[in-house]
Amino acid sequence: YSDTRHHFAEFEGDPEILEERDCTLQQIAPSEHDTFDYEYDFGDSWEHELTVVKILSPDPASATTALCLDGARACPPEDCGGVWGYENLLKILKNRKHPEHQTMKKWLGRPFDAEAFDVAGTSLWLRKLKWPRVTEAQLRKVLMSRASSHD
């Protein structure tokens, strides 16, 4: 996470661009099946359509923590060039004979499995945040420490 990144969310029926820090999920998508678009990093145009699949009742015992229930695939490496750059990176990594294979492995700096997702590990990182009032500084610190650990 970096201050140089730009984010916005566009909500169904409302083309207004909103700052993510100024709203909660409950405010923008309060019901099951509500959807909204989220763009991370204007330069690389990572666009996500998010749908609220299920709303669970809060558990008083875990009111100060967040838990990852499920997930899929690894997060693309930062600054890999958006969707097109990421697809190209995966193609290069799949082909050991590609002229850029070693360069890309070195650039990544660690083994990379695009199909991997660690539910328990993600929950451990979420527990480091002070819920329900997570500040940008807290989030930045956790995300930067996660990135530097290559988790």
N, C-alpha and C positions, 0 to 999 in steps of 0.2 A: 504494500500500500504506500502510496506516495502522494504528497500534496499536488504534484503535477498531473495526476490522473483526473479525469473529468467523468462524472456520472450524471445520468438523469433517468428519470422514470416517467413514462407516459402511460396514463391510465385509460382504460376503455371508456369511450364516450367523452373523454376530456383530453384534448390535445395539448394541454398545458404541461410544460416541463417543470417538474418539481424537484427541489433539493431533497435528497434522501434523508438528510439529517433533520429535516423539518417535519417529517411525518412517520407514522408507524404503520406496520403492515395491517393492523386492525382498522386503521383509518382509511387505507386505500383499497383494501380487499377484504372486507369484513365477513364475507360469506363463502361457503364452499363453491367451487367452480368459478369464482371471480378470477379475472386475468388482468395482467398488466405487463407492459414492456419495460425492460431495464437495459440501459446501455452503459457499459463499462469501457472507459478509455475511448474518447472520441476519435483519436488518431488511428486506432486499430479497429474500431467499430465492432466491439464484441456486443452483439445484440441478443438479449434473452427475452423470451416470452415465458412468464411465470404464471402458473395456475395454482390456486389454493385447492388442494386435493381433499384434505380433511382437516377439520378443526378439532383439536383434543381439549378436554377440560383441563384446567390447570391443576397440577399436583402441588398441594401446599408444601410438601416436603422438598420439592425442587424448584420453588418459586424464584430462587436466586441463581439458577443455572439454566443453561440451554443444552439441549441434547440433540444430536444428529440421529435420526431414525433410519435413514436410508440415503443412498447416493449412488452415483454411477460415474465411472471414468475419472481420470486424473484431471486436475486443473492444468490447462495449457501453460507452458512457461511464459513468464512475463516478457513482454517486448518481442514476441516471436513473429509479429507481422499480421496480427488479426487472423481471421478464419483462413484466408488463402495462405498466409505464411505458415500457419499451424499444419494445414493439410500438406504443404510442401515438406515441412520438417518431418512429418510422419512417413511420407513417401521416401525421403532420404534415409531415415533411420531403419526402415524396413529392408533397404537394399544395401548390403555390406559392400557391394562393388561400386556404389555411386561415388563419384569423385569428391563429393562434399560430406560423405558419411563420417569420417574421422573428425573433420572440422566441427560438425554439428554435435557430435558426442562430446568433444572438448568444450564447446560453447555451453552445453548443458551443465557440465561439471559433475554430473552424477548419472547413475542409471535412470532411465525414464521408461515407465510402462503406461501407455495411454489408457489401458483398460483397468488399471488399478484404482481402487477407492477404499479407503480405510475408515469405516464408520466409527470404530472405537477411538482411533487416533484423532479424528475430527472432533468427537465429543470431548476428548481431553483438552484440545485447544480451546473449545468453546467455554469450558469450565474456568479458564483463566480470565475470562471477562466478568466484570462486575454487573450482573443483571439485576434489575431490568433497565437500569440507566447506564448503558455503555456509552462512554465518550469516544470521540474520534481519536483522541490521544491513546486511550486504552486499546482500541481496535488496531491502530497503527502499530503499537508496540507488539501486540500478539502476532499480527500478520508478518511483521518484519522479522521477529524471532523465529517464526515458523519457516519463513523463506530461507533464512540463513542456516537453519538446521537441515534443510533439504528433505523435510518430512513429507 
